[in-house]
């Protein structure tokens, strides 16, 4: 007997939050019977403008009627226009863009660029970082020249490319802005990378969103840039989640005294369509020779048309400013809620990104976080959880949110928090199905299932 469609999907991707959706509009997703759910995940952070934004939909529809695909070796007018728009907005003087199909591909492309530009091999990343889930394909690819600058087999080296993990101060703890203490640890990590073929890149998310909206202060960003450049390494800012307005600014470079060498874009860039990009000075990007980084769907005309429309909207509607205003409202209202429920700790917002931790008896409490996201789910509010201890509730709505949408969001959070505060309401949440209609997500996986969908 064949499996049903719902059970046929692989377990790794099939643990879905909420029911099956058939349409969307703004912050709302709808089931086939018309029931509305508020998407407090914004499609894993990609639908910054809201679902089915009319301008993006119109641009995609028009492009699909003209040209849907060219492949990586042929170009299109949509691809050119997207690249020109990105360059015009970027913080670089003579910018160039390497288009990609996904954020993970942008990360891997940036590492190749860094190795080509510096002649070094090792990479420094940071605790709690998230840059995607792809690995290993090049190790299986036969042609040696495609592996150049990948870290696999560069300059006769063998084995996986070396990665050194440095510590970042936790913004939820005292001393998160201690530049001097952080600087010593970063220097030691760079020393370790230098011993493994030199440091090609230091890669950093300016806000570690996937692990709980952990913001990196500008003073630390500047220290990272200074030390990276002193070692001849590139600073790569992974802005796949935070770029183009989501974090209240177009680019994090606006906060820094030294610009990052490469900036990675995705998520907001397509507002739900798969597209990413590596942006930097042309002299840096062009260190990578022709043909080393290509993929069939990079620069896909339909995704590029979506991105062109998104970039126009980001400027026209001041998405960065709207995100800052939304973040301030969330900060005030979540702080007021936390004052009534002291187990809500470390409320934090950065633009249209918010989170808080659930702490009981002085310890992070994942069960309590699951109770909050489970209560939200019963109120038709979709929220992700996660965080380093599994005790974080994340709130990532579209940045373009009207008053009715905001009231539903904040009232839904309040109701979920009040329900979670009642121990009798929490009983059995680890095994109970969260919807009686047999929705695939069950509390066994936790309503706080981390999205992990990032890059």
Buried (B, 14 or more C-beta within 10 A) or exposed (E): EEEEEEEEBEEEEEBBBBBEBEEBEBBBBBBEEEEBBBBBBBBBBBBBBBBBBEBBBEBBEEBEEEEEEBEBEEEBEBBEBBBEBBBEBBBBEEBBBBBBBBBBBBBBBBBBBBBBBBBBBBBBBBEBBBBBEBEEEBEEEEEEEBBBBBBBBBEEBEEEBBBBBBBBBBBBEEEBEEEEEBBEEBBEBBEBBBEBBBBBBBBBBBBBBBBBBBBBBBBBBBBBBBBBBEBBBBBBBBBBBBBBBBBBBBBBBEBBEBBBBBBBBBBBBBBBBBBBBBBBBBEBBBBBEEEBBBBEBBBBBBBBBBBBBBBBBBBEBBBBBBBBBBBEBBBEBBEEBBEEBEBBBBBBBBBBBBBBBBBEEEEBBBBBBBBBBBBBBBBBBBBBBBBBBBBBBBBBBBBBBEEEBBEBBBEBBBBBBBBBBEEEBBEEBBEEEBBEEEBBBBBEBBBBBBBEBBB
